[in-house]
């Protein structure tokens, strides 16, 4: 009997550990395309990029911890194909591994732009390569003012770089967090002298910087491309799995019989919100890895994976935390604090339900009660209206 986890990521490691913890004692293969043992990615755009941490601090487990899992560890070799009919995974080294159960945790890859050069920020090597270039006075252009781009811009500013942040939308992150909250986060860059340009579409990276759609050349010594990511599903072409912005799964994270997908690559139906979603957040990756492993081991006692997603972001002196599913919301209301002071909690409505909450500059306990309300499917009227009315009186 062999269980295979493809993807030596936080999600993949969580799945492998759970399989062992829950009693699976057969062959357990962990495949990773990078030569490194599983490491944490969120610090790449924060502590590691800022040179506050060194690479060894990112390791998710020690070598002794990994040894105790008794893994058939295949690092530095990518999966290249999957045959559902044969129950086998093909690897880049030419080997074929049969399986009785499979967990797909292959994550995502950064979107690119036409042209030569330009950094991306997904792997440890990516982060170290960029870090070596971020010296005082260097001109950095960051393409994309999402959370990753904004975090990297904040670090580069702190390191003494001249930072230009280019964003095609009128307000960064408005599609995810709302216009008012997006403008609050925007002001943090402007106040520090970051050249933030909204409505700027980059068409290519050049030797001298980036070219905009209107023909303007924005000069730079370094360019970071942070325009989103694509799920790593190419190796599944022809496998028979349904792929659509990720590996499509049911509420149990199952994509086919005894085949589960977890982490950034998984698009699963979350019954708590009644919709299909793909979440690129660290906490979700670990929780989903554990949930899918349990479902694989116990097919007669499977449980739907119905979390309240959580993410955080560090930008300058701001600690941003959010619970729920904010995309596609119908309304945003500030239920605590003040936007102008960058110390607040904002609640998000979709239909007649509270579906999200985002906090800036407040202790974690201040937003946890909103997580509970989201988890219990609280209506907007019962969860938010009394708070808003009290604030207005």
Buried (B, 14 or more C-beta within 10 A) or exposed (E): EBBBBBBBBBBBBBBBBBBBEEEBEEBBBBBBBBEBBBBBBBBBBBBBBBEEBEBEEBBBBEEEEBEEBEBEBBBEBBBBBBBBEEBBBBBBEEEEBEBEBBBBBBBBBBBEBEBEBBBBBBBBEBBBBBBEBBEEEBBBBBBBBBBBBBBBBBBBBBBEBBBBBBBBBEBBBBBBBBEBBBBBBBEBBEEBEBBBBBEBEBBEBBEEBBBBEEEEEBEBBBBBBBBEBBBBBEBBEEBEBEBEEBBBBBBBBBBBEBBBBBBBBBBBBBEBBEEBBBBBBBBBBBBBBBBBBBBBBEEEEBEBBBBBBBBBBBBBEBBBBBBBBBBBBEEBBBBBBEBEEBBBBBBBBBEEBBBBBBBBBBEEEBBBEBBEBBBEEBBBEEBBEEBBEEEEE
